[in-house]
Structures are given as C-alpha cells and as structure tokens.
Amino acid sequence: KARLNLYWPSEGHDARLRLGLSLSCRPTNAPPANLMVACNGHPLVLEPVAGPADGLFATMESPVASAILTNMPNTIDLSCAPWSPRTTMGSPDDRELGIMVDRVEMEPLEHGEAPP
C-alpha cells in the first residue's frame, strides 16, 4: 500500500491521473497485482494506455471527476496484492512487496474530452 498527496490548483476541472509502472520487478509466478487506486476515497478505474515493446514499463490512466478534487492536497491511495521474494524465488528476503511505481502525474482533461 502507498499513499501520496497531489496538489490540484484547478478546482472545478476534470483531470487525468496517469501512473507509470515498472513490470520487470514483479516475478511472473507472483500472484496478479490487481492494482487498486482511489482519489480522496473514491475508487478509480485504470485503463492501460501504452507499454513499450520490451514490456518492462506500462502506463495506466484514469479520469478523475472535478467533484472529488479539491484545491487542498488530494490523497491518492494505491494498493495491490503483495508478493514475497521468499515464497516466489526461494530468497531469504521475507518482505512483502507490491508493484513498482515509476511516476504519478495529474493533468487537466483536454477540451472536448469526455469527463468521467
């Protein structure tokens, strides 16, 4: 689980939340990540946007309705199914890990784009 705060100076405008994810750090025999994202307690639906040919990184995004955004810090919660190097790779490392997030961006929706 991770929590971060994003300031959104455009209160009253719909936005797009974009996540850059590294896929190379999660073993293929780990359980599916089932990444869940919420903004200010409201669940968001992520859609894949792009992934390079090497398959190591992916970009996911979701529209965010202006009704749930504030001009105060907006709380973004990320959670996924954990995996352990000990159980998936036989390593002595018994930490619970998730998915590697490379970047988080929020931008206004373009004129003419459908709001969430």
C-alpha positions as CSV (number, residue, x, y, z in Angstrom):
1,K,0.0,0.0,0.0
2,A,1.1,3.5,-0.7
3,R,-0.4,6.9,-0.1
4,L,0.6,10.2,-1.7
5,N,-0.8,13.7,-1.8
6,L,-1.1,15.7,-5.0
7,Y,-2.0,19.4,-5.1
8,W,-4.5,20.3,-7.8
9,P,-4.7,24.0,-8.4
10,S,-7.6,23.7,-10.9
11,E,-10.5,23.0,-8.7
12,G,-13.7,22.6,-10.7
13,H,-11.8,21.0,-13.7
14,D,-11.8,17.3,-14.5
15,A,-8.4,15.7,-14.5
16,R,-6.5,12.6,-15.7
17,L,-4.4,10.6,-13.3
18,R,-1.5,8.8,-15.0
19,L,0.7,6.1,-13.5
20,G,4.0,4.8,-14.9
21,L,4.5,1.3,-13.6
22,S,7.6,-1.0,-13.8
23,L,6.6,-4.5,-14.7
24,S,10.0,-6.0,-14.6
25,C,10.3,-6.2,-10.8
26,R,7.3,-8.5,-10.1
27,P,8.0,-12.1,-10.8
28,T,5.7,-13.9,-13.3
29,N,4.9,-16.6,-10.6
30,A,3.8,-13.9,-8.1
31,P,0.0,-13.5,-7.7
32,P,-1.6,-11.0,-10.1
33,A,-1.1,-7.4,-8.8
34,N,-4.8,-6.4,-9.0
35,L,-3.8,-2.7,-8.6
36,M,-6.5,-0.6,-7.0
37,V,-6.3,3.2,-6.9
38,A,-8.5,5.7,-5.1
39,C,-8.6,9.5,-5.1
40,N,-9.9,11.1,-1.9
41,G,-11.5,7.8,-1.0
42,H,-13.2,7.4,-4.4
43,P,-12.2,4.3,-6.4
44,L,-10.8,4.9,-9.9
45,V,-10.8,2.6,-12.9
46,L,-7.3,2.4,-14.5
47,E,-7.0,1.7,-18.2
48,P,-3.8,0.8,-20.0
49,V,-2.5,3.5,-22.3
50,A,0.8,2.3,-23.5
51,G,3.6,-0.1,-22.9
52,P,6.9,-0.2,-24.8
53,A,7.8,-3.2,-26.9
54,D,10.1,-4.5,-24.3
55,G,7.2,-4.9,-21.9
56,L,9.1,-3.6,-18.9
57,F,7.0,-0.5,-18.3
58,A,3.3,0.3,-18.6
59,T,1.3,3.5,-18.4
60,M,-2.1,3.4,-16.9
61,E,-4.6,6.3,-16.5
62,S,-8.0,7.2,-15.2
63,P,-10.2,10.2,-15.5
64,V,-10.9,12.0,-12.2
65,A,-14.1,13.9,-11.8
66,S,-13.8,17.5,-10.6
67,A,-16.4,16.7,-7.9
68,I,-13.9,14.7,-6.0
69,L,-10.9,17.0,-6.4
70,T,-10.1,19.8,-4.1
71,N,-7.6,22.7,-4.0
72,M,-6.1,21.1,-0.9
73,P,-3.8,18.1,-1.2
74,N,-5.7,15.2,-2.9
75,T,-5.0,11.8,-1.4
76,I,-4.1,9.1,-3.8
77,D,-4.2,5.6,-2.4
78,L,-2.5,2.7,-4.2
79,S,-2.9,-1.0,-3.2
80,C,-2.2,-4.3,-4.7
81,A,-1.7,-8.0,-3.9
82,P,1.6,-8.4,-2.2
83,W,4.3,-10.9,-3.1
84,S,7.3,-12.2,-1.1
85,P,10.8,-13.0,-2.6
86,R,11.0,-15.8,-0.1
87,T,7.9,-17.6,-1.4
88,T,8.2,-16.8,-5.1
89,M,12.0,-17.1,-5.6
90,G,13.3,-19.0,-2.6
91,S,15.2,-16.0,-1.3
92,P,15.8,-15.3,2.4
93,D,14.1,-11.9,1.9
94,D,10.7,-12.2,3.5
95,R,9.5,-8.7,2.8
96,E,6.0,-8.2,1.3
97,L,6.4,-6.2,-1.9
98,G,3.9,-4.9,-4.4
99,I,4.3,-3.1,-7.8
100,M,7.0,-0.5,-8.6
101,V,5.5,2.9,-9.4
102,D,7.9,4.9,-11.6
103,R,5.8,8.1,-11.8
104,V,2.5,9.7,-10.9
105,E,1.0,12.6,-12.9
106,M,-2.2,14.6,-12.8
107,E,-3.2,16.8,-15.7
108,P,-6.3,18.6,-16.8
109,L,-8.5,16.8,-19.4
110,E,-8.2,18.4,-22.8
111,H,-11.1,20.4,-24.2
112,G,-13.6,18.1,-25.9
113,E,-12.6,15.0,-23.8
114,A,-15.4,13.2,-22.1
115,P,-15.4,13.8,-18.3
116,P,-15.5,10.8,-16.0
